[in-house]
Amino acid sequence: MAPRNRDGAMISTLSVASVGLSASLLALGFALHDLWAGTAAVLAAGALWMLAQWRAQPWASPAGLVAQAAAAAVAMLLGVGGGWPVLALVAALVAWDLDQFSQRMRAAGRVEDAPGQERRHIRRLLIVAGLGGLLALAALSFQVRLSFGLALLLAVVMMLCLSLVIGYMRRAGD
């Protein structure tokens, strides 16, 4: 396939940059702990993901997200701290979301005020990613013991709140 055209260039550029940021952060975490095989694997996977996105392969973002999530999980299991895996995963989620948005915009054909819709999507995504990253890093710095019942209750409350926020954002976008 040919590289993407100018339509959605901002989204495509940010998506590829997010892949690069995700791979770099995770590779840095591995490198700081002298885990060179992990560093090389993450950089290679990131390069493949960026190439596949540049060539507009529809499987690139789901496969790349799964690879980055697996690498982040391995990093956490190996004790790579400092929040590198968490921040890398947030960047990977941003890349995945931007690529999915770009695919939906291309599938829609002609879209009214496409640059405006892209800017609004990016603004919302950056807010969510920023808050999510900060909350994830804050969660890593606290250690709280919860019973299973309380953890389950908190998970249900969080899912309800998330569904309310998503509903609000959908209504605001209409």
Buried (B, 14 or more C-beta within 10 A) or exposed (E): EEEBEEBBEBBBEBBBBBBBBBBBBBBBBBBEBEBEEBBEBBBEBBEBBBEBBBEBBEEBBEBBBEBBBEBBEBBBEBEBBBBBBBBBBBBBBBBBBBBBBBBEBBEEEEBEEBEEBBEEBBEBBEEBBEEBBEEBBEEBEEEEEEEEEEEEEEEEEEEEEEEEEEEEEEEEEE
